[in-house]
Amino acid sequence: MFQINEVLQYEQTLYRILRVFDYYVLWIKVHDDKAFPELVEITELEQGFQDEVLKRAADPYSDIATVIPEPGSTAQLKRDENYAAIKPLVELENCYEPKARGKVVNQIMTETGKTKQSIYRFARRYWQRGQIPNALLPDYKNSGAKGQKRRATTKLGRPRKYMPGTGALIDDFAEKLFRIAIERHILTDKGKTFRYAHNRLKDIYSQYFPELPEEELPTYWQMEHFYKREYRQVDKIEAQAGEIKRKKDIRPLTGTAAADVLGPGMRYEIDATIADIYLVSDSQRSNIVGRPVIYMVIDVFSRMVAGFYIGFENPSYAAAIQAIHMATTDKSDYCRQFGFDVTPQQWPCIGLPSALLADRGELMGHQIECLEKGFGVRVENTPPFRSEAKGVVERAFRTFQQAFKPFAPGVVTGTKIKKQGDRDYRLDAKLTIQEFTKIILGAVLYHNQYHEIESYDKAADMPTDLPNNPLAIWNWGLQHRTGRLKKPAAEHLRVALMPRARATISDSGACIFGVYYTSAELLKLGWMHRGKEVKRPKSVEVAYDLATADYIYIYHGPNSNDYFVCQLAARSRQFSGASFWDVWQQNDELKQTHADAKLVADEQKRALERQVIEVVKLAEKAAPKHIGLSDAERIRNIRDNRAEEKAKERKERAYKPVDIDTSKSAQVHYLSEPDDDLDFPDFSDQLFKEDDDV
């Protein structure tokens, strides 16, 4: 029932069992400096269990059994020496009897020369700490007053031998200045050396004690000792790294990406990078077009690449939705365009995942809400400057770029010109965007089907004969875990992922970004008919494809997923075949042209107004002040005055041939009797109703 070295707790006192007899147990108090072994009846202990005043307890000295002192150390020598001295006493069968115990102690004193107090102290420690030789190890861990700071009245450490002076006394004030210099120049600015921080410390110290000579200032080693004593390694690393770098590159990682997902399609990661290569134009290979952007969508569970985008669009929502669309649809037709015959079984990522992890930039806002609300995809965003949160896709970029870096020309190699005479690597560009896409597609197909992921952390239920390639892990996950992909309608998903805006409605059609669209649906609804009685909404929600301005998609209502397609109207035919980026560029150019023309028009308008004002002034100045007629007479004379002015105007504007002598009249031969009046008849009064006053 009882075992040797077992610890029992009687009320608040701990006892250790030293030996077990038939009816008795020999024990000793564990924390009593004057205790000796005592006998106690087993029946008494059993009664203590029944009365609930005695119970088994943990051994407070269990850790010393695993301590291994260094060979030849002081701790080992003292342990062995003291154990050899008390060995006859601790092996005594009736050590609980004072007379027998005293006889052995006297014998040990004679042989070793140790005092009685020392022998009893070592024997008591041996019994109380588990009856093992390690119980006699010195308690060096209690030395040095750990956790308590010593206050010196004189300089500590060895005295100087060559340097003059005695040195500075490091008190609370000096430590305060140490801390200021360290935190200002070491912890917050990792570019500064410790020697630089010490020099700044001496500058501050000299301001307080200007008469103190150089040799009495705190030394480099005193400041370094304080630094090592007061600042832990973790504090140094984290303070020098800063908050952003600490979270991204320094903090310990206790988990893995695959441990948080249950199966294929549970979480996709998406991110973009700029490829380390310069490309040339497809149509004119002599034109260097720059570095392409690569978007990757990767399944976290299997590490399979679900989709990607390669092009020259900057990392944005417009490029991200193209990668997402590829990740959710069948890639067979896309692969055939580049000469790869791939079946859906070889690239089975077809459908929407349960969650999509992305940066905060391109997948935030109302544009992506339809993916959450309409298709049930949980969009997760990483905190700022936390690229390690998407470690799977971040690591993939380096992997796939290794497929072309050793072979392709135009690869970025650091500086553009390494040394004088070297060639600029941008001038070596030879690949087009189509050729580069074919290389990346081939690398993706190899990765998905054959690449062995050496660092993949398998779960406990994954078999050891399961290859660590993405396709094998994906297929195993579908069979033994859970498939999380959702299959949407490809066209509906494409439109749902497009950016949206509000289009105005008028009798010219739907207008967005200054471009007009029409459709049969708009005509049926009567929104393009003219008239005051026509009822039409002021604006509607539309989706548009950034790659082409030929079509837009008008939704029936604010909460509706139904839409109809509108094509470019004739009045906006100048944007046929253009993208919305072209539309915005042309609109900006038109606005600039209009602004320049308006400046000229405003200037000429002011000149015209000044001319009119001058003419009016001259007319007012030339008007007679006294006419001699009444107002009624002047109004009655309007018709006669008008007729007179009209006759005068006709005479002045009559056409007169050039170089004809009008002083002599031509000879006229009449074929019949001439009329008295040879002028053409005048019907002006009848045609223009000149009976009315104007």
Salt bridges, closest charged atoms under 4 A:
GLU6 OE2 - ARG56 NE 2.09
ASP59 OD1 - ARG16 NH2 2.70
ASP80 OD1 - ARG79 NE 3.06
GLU81 OE2 - LYS114 NZ 3.42
ASP139 OD2 - ARG129 NH2 3.03
ASP172 OD1 - ARG151 NH1 2.50
GLU175 OE1 - LYS149 NZ 3.40
GLU175 OE2 - ARG229 NH2 2.91
ASP189 OD2 - LYS192 NZ 2.72
ASP203 OD2 - ARG200 NH2 2.89
GLU214 OE2 - LYS202 NZ 2.78
GLU224 OE2 - LYS228 NZ 4.00
GLU230 OE1 - ARG179 NH2 3.67
GLU230 OE2 - ARG229 NE 2.90
ASP235 OD1 - ARG232 NH2 3.01
GLU243 OE2 - ARG246 NH2 3.05
GLU243 OE2 - LYS247 NZ 3.25
ASP249 OD2 - LYS248 NZ 2.86
ASP271 OD2 - LYS390 NZ 3.71
ASP276 OD1 - ARG291 NH2 2.96
ASP276 OD2 - LYS405 NZ 2.93
ASP333 OD1 - ARG336 NH1 2.62
ASP359 OD1 - LYS390 NZ 2.67
GLU380 OE1 - ARG267 NE 2.91
GLU380 OE2 - ARG378 NE 2.98
GLU388 OE2 - ARG251 NH2 3.23
GLU388 OE2 - ARG386 NE 2.55
GLU394 OE2 - LYS390 NZ 3.80
ASP424 OD2 - ARG426 NH2 2.71
ASP428 OD1 - ARG423 NE 2.56
GLU435 OE2 - ARG285 NH2 2.60
ASP461 OD1 - ARG481 NH2 2.94
GLU541 OE2 - ARG500 NH1 3.66
ASP602 OD2 - LYS598 NZ 3.19
GLU649 OE2 - ARG653 NH1 3.20
ASP682 OD2 - ARG650 NH1 3.23
ASP685 OD1 - LYS646 NZ 3.91
GLU690 OE2 - LYS646 NZ 2.73
